[in-house]
Amino acid sequence: QVQLVESGGGLVQAGGSLRLSCAVSGGTFSTYALGWFRQAPGKEREFVAAITWRRSTYCADSLKGRFFISRDNAKSTVFLQMSSLKPEDTAVYYCAVDQTFPNFDSETYYKLSNNYNDWGQGTQVTVSS
């Protein structure tokens, strides 16, 4: 069974940076597609970024240039580097795994939360103005 543990969240002032980590255990990490999603109070969960096993990356249009996803297969960890943070970035951030070993590049596919099999518990990010 795959387990995911996010870390790195916290309180930061607007304009600051944070790096989230998600440690994944179980299965074969190098074959996973990995995603980050977030959910703000009273809002739907939304796509943030994804990275395929081939290291193709995708990012929500509104976050491009500020958020970057990366992975370290040796450490079975996926990262989300966030900079120039804004109060509207306040949310619980979740990482997720797609274990199906998708062998294609499709932004539409990786943006859909239903395509991910396992999820972490989330880490709170709060950006103060």
C-alpha positions, 0 to 999 in steps of 0.5 A: 500500500502506498503512503504519502506524507506531506511536510513543509507547510506553515505560515508565511508572509505575502511575497515569501516562499515555501517548499513542500515535500511529499515522501512516498513509501510503497511500490515503485516510486520511479514509475509514479506520476505525482500531483499536487492539489490544494483546497481552500476553505469553502472551495473545490479541490484544484490542480496545482502541478504534476510530474510524470515518471519521465519528468514532464511537468504541468502547472496550473496556468494561474501558478506558472512562474511561481510554483515548480514541481520536481521529484527525487527518485532516490528519496521517493519524494516529490517537491513543490517550490512556491514563491511570491506567495499570495494570500489567495494561495492559502489552502491545504496542499495535498500530494497524490500518486497515479500508480497506473504507469501512464505512458503518455503526456496529457495535461488534461489527464494529469489535471484530473484528481480522479486519475490519482490513486492515493493521497496524503493527509495534506499540509496547511499553507497560510499566507498572511497579507 
